[in-house]
Amino acid sequence: MVPCDAVVLATGVVPNTEFLEGGGPDLADGIPVGTGMETSSPGVFAAGDVIRFRTVTGKTAPGQLILNARLQAEVAARNIAGERVTCPPCSWGTS
């Protein structure tokens, strides 16, 4: 068990980031994350439909595929647990 203040799950194609408005960069296309799924707030991780991530083309795109979400969630969880792993660039598209 990992202690935390909140766990947020998001489903669907449109990232639900309204609860974060006013918290920094434009989040309309998702929360930007690094390769370890960490947001710009240290110790805060995100994965799946709610993020923008680096694709195989090197660009950033919203996360909209379940296969990407599963991989991103595993990377986020491992990093939350203290490992230092990165997520490889993912494919982009809609599920």
Stockholm file with secondary structure:
# STOCKHOLM 1.0

chainA/1-95         MVPCDAVVLATGVVPNTEFLEGGGPDLADGIPVGTGMETSSPGVFAAGDVIRFRTVTGKTAPGQLILNARLQAEVAARNIAGERVTCPPCSWGTS
#=GR chainA/1-95 SS CCCCSCCCCCCSSSCCCGGGTTSSSCCTTCEECCTTSBCSSTTCBCCGGGEEEEBTTSCEEECCCHHHHHHHHHHHHHHHTTCCCCCCCBCCCCC
#=GC SS_cons        CCCCSCCCCCCSSSCCCGGGTTSSSCCTTCEECCTTSBCSSTTCBCCGGGEEEEBTTSCEEECCCHHHHHHHHHHHHHHHTTCCCCCCCBCCCCC
//
